[in-house]
């Protein structure tokens, strides 16, 4: 498996799974453009892995458009898009999910990946090739892995993945997703859960396998993005230690 000289955009690259994806892609020889809202942490990752960096709030259409233009201006093509940026909803159930929380989670977790995918697809269609890998979640496959807005957003991202795979597969473009379970990340460790959501959730703690590492997700993302997965399209691959089997 190699990503040598592949041009890749990676969002949410300042920490956690995104940082591990950036490290993995750089080690595989990819030309990476990393993006995040956290300037300090993103700069540290950039200093480590090289490539190019850009501040980007994926919920802002003008910023996602600028990110795609940046990659094209630098490299003339986009081979890979990793839609990894995401936010949690702290296990908030529907009755306590206000419009502000709903809009924020949907904007970052679903609308942002849609807008980025739409933008890069134009270039990938012209190229006749490309690979999009979305970071969904175990919450995108089940109803009891997150709060209302998070679960809805990740289910939506699964649908986006399969729609793009179906429409654009004949044009040489693949779209797949990873569905991480309990992964050791800064975002997960700083979660302050909604009390009712936590009480409902804690009865199922015993079903969670030992927490995985971000690099274990990044390894699967790199595979899906590479030519080694050339006949894999529309797949949603759990990376959860078998949690989805419970």
ZIFENNOR-V968085 format. One record per backbone hydrogen bond with DSSP energy under -0.5 kcal/mol. NH is the residue of the N-H (numbers start at 0). CO is the residue of the C=O. Records with the same first field share a line. If there is no record, write none. Layout:
NH->CO, CO
//
This chain:
2->27
4->28
5->2
7->5, 30
8->79
9->32
10->81
11->34
12->34
14->11
17->14
18->14
19->15
20->16
21->17
22->18
23->19
24->20
25->21
26->22
27->23
28->25
29->24
30->5
31->29
32->7
33->51
34->9
35->53
38->36
41->37
42->38
43->39
44->40
45->41
46->42
47->43
48->44
49->45
51->31
53->33
55->35
57->55
59->56
60->58
62->59
63->59
64->60
65->61
66->62
67->63
68->64
69->65
70->66
71->67
72->68
73->69
74->70
75->71
78->6
79->6
80->130
81->8
82->80, 132
83->81
91->88
95->92
96->93
97->95
101->97
102->98
103->99
104->100
105->101
106->102
107->103
108->104
109->105
110->105
111->106
113->109
114->110
115->111
116->112
117->113
118->114
119->115
120->116
121->117
122->118, 119
123->119
124->120
125->121
126->122
127->123
128->123
129->171
130->78
131->173
132->80
133->175
134->82
135->133, 177
137->179
139->136
140->137
141->137
147->91
150->146
151->147
152->148
153->149
154->150
155->151
156->152
157->153
158->154
159->155
160->156
161->157
162->158
163->159
164->160
165->161
166->162
167->163
168->164
170->167
171->168
172->167
173->129
175->131
176->234
177->133
178->236
180->238
182->180
183->211
184->182
188->184
189->185
190->187
192->190
193->89
197->193
198->194
199->195
200->196
201->197
202->198
203->200
204->201
206->203
207->204
211->181
213->183
215->212
216->212, 213
217->213
218->214
219->215
220->216
221->217
222->218
223->219
224->220
225->221, 222
226->1
228->222, 225
229->226
231->228
232->230
233->174
236->176, 234
237->235
238->178
242->239
244->241
245->242
//
